[in-house]
Amino acid sequence: MPVAYIQALQVTATNDCNYINTVVSYANPNATFPLTGNVVFKSMNGTILNGSPITAVLTSSGDSISIVTPTEDLGNPSGVIKVSYEISGNLLDENAVLLACDIDCCLTKLTNELIDCACDCPKCASSLAKAQKIMLLLKSAEYALIQADNAELGNQEGFIKDADTKYKKAFELCDASCGCDC
């Protein structure tokens, strides 16, 4: 019976986008431990971000390690960030995380302005529609990353690109015209 090797890479961001938590797990009873690998953060165009790679040492089969990385150390990126775990240049797992605080700020401004809007003018309606589009795009991007997380290694890239496209469209909609100004 073949031995199952289990590797997992879970990546989450704090709600304020100040930290990325990466959990690396690996189970292989035939591997030589300690196992030293690197957590690598990349932009969507493949550029390795500041402060990357970060060494992650697993001490035994079934071990996991949690690494909390300040986004400030990575150059305060936004959008979809790819995260991989590599050993000796070999990719063991890849995942991605969405840092969308820039868009969250825009949505907050739009919402506050809509609350203060005391009229039923067309500008208020268009602002509400804009906020809805932005929110739907963000939720769709988040869901695409959930799908990427559940996909097999090698089948994740399409979901990650989909999330990036949706984030970029939401960012494009979130321009300086946020608000109702009635």
N, C-alpha and C positions, 0 to 999 in steps of 0.2 A: 504494500500500500504506500503511495507517495506521501511524503511529508508535506503538510500545508505550511506555507510561509504567510504570515499575516503582517502586513504593514499598514499603518494608518496615519494619516496626516489630517488633523482637524484644525481649522483656522477660524477664529472669530475676532471681531473688533469690539472694543467698548463703544457704548452709545455716543460718547463724546469724541470718538475717533482718535483718542490720544494713545491707545495701546492696541497691539495685535497680540493675541494669545495663540500660540502654536503648540499643539500637543502631538508629539511623535511617538508612535507605538510600533514595536516590531517583535514578532515571535518566530523564531527559527531555532529549533533545538540543535541543529548542525552548525550554526554560525559560531565563530570565535568571538568571545566577548572579553573585554569591553569593545563595543562597536562604535566607532567614531564617524559621524557624518556631519553634513552641513545643511542648515536651513538657509535657503536662498530666497530673497525677496526680489521680484522683478516687476518692472512696469509692463504694460501690455505690448510695448514694442521690443521687449526682451532686454532692456537695460537693467543691469544689476543696480539696486538702490544702495545708497550710502549705508554704511554699517552692516553690510551683508557681504559674505555669508557669516552665519553664527554657528559655532561648533555645538553639536548635540551628541552627547555620549550616552549610549544605552549600556547598562551594566550586565544585563542577563536577558535570556529569551522571555518574552512577555512583558518586558520592562516598557515603561513610557516615561517621557520627560516633557515637562511643560516649560515653555519659554515665553516670557512676557517681554515684548519689544516696544519701547516708546516709538511712536510714529515720527516724533521729532528726530530720533536717531537715523531714520530712513529718509529724511529730507521733507517730512510732512506731505507725503503723497496723497492724492485723492483719486477716486474712481476705483476700478478693478485692479487689484494687486495680485500677481501670481506668487505663490509660495511653493517651494519644492524642498524635498529632502533627498539629498544625494550622498552616496558613499563612494569615494574614489572616482568621482565624476560620473557615476552611474545613477540615473534617476530611479529612485525607489517609489516615490509618490509625489503627486502634484495636486494642488488645490488652489483656491482663490478666495479673496475676501473683498467686500465692497466697503470703501470708505466714502460715505456720501454726506458728510456733515455740511459741506458747502451747499448742497441742495436742501438739506434739512433746514438750514438757516433761511434760505429763500422761501421755503414753504411756510415757515413760521411768520416771516414778514408778510407774505400774501394773506395768510389766515388772519393775522392781527389787523391788517388793513381792511379785509372783508368784514370783520366784526365791527370796525369803526365806521363802515360805509353805511350811511343813513338813507340810502336811496335805492331805487330799483332800476337804476340806469343800465344801459347796455354794457358800459365799461365794467360794472360790478359783475355782470353775468359772464363776460369774457374772462375776467380775472379768476372767477370760480372755475370755469372750464379749464383754464390754464393750470390751476392748482391740481385739479383732478387728473389731468393728463400727466403732470409731473409725478404725482403720487402713484398712478398706475404704472408708469415706466419704472419707477424705483422698485415697486413690489414685484414687477416682472423680472427685473434684474436680479433681485434677491432670490426669486424662485429658480431662475436659470442656474445660479450658483449652488442651490440645493441639489438640483439635478446633476450638476458637475460633480458634487461631492459623492453622490450615489453611483456615478458611472465608473466603469472599469478604467484603469490607467490606460491612456491612449485614446479614450473616447470622451475625454473631458473637454477638449479644446473648443469644440463647437458651442457647448453650453457657456463656456467662459467668454468666448467672443460675442455671443448673444447678449450676455449680461453687460459687457463693455459697450456694445452698440446702444443698448437701452439707457445706460448711465449717461453716455455722451449726448443722446437726444434729450434727456431730462435736463442736463446741464445747459444745453443750447436754449431750451425753453426758459430756463431760469436766468434771465438777463436782467439788466438794470430797470426794466419796465415793470418789475413786480409791484403790484398794488392797484388800488382802484381809483384814487384821486377824484372822487365824485364831488 
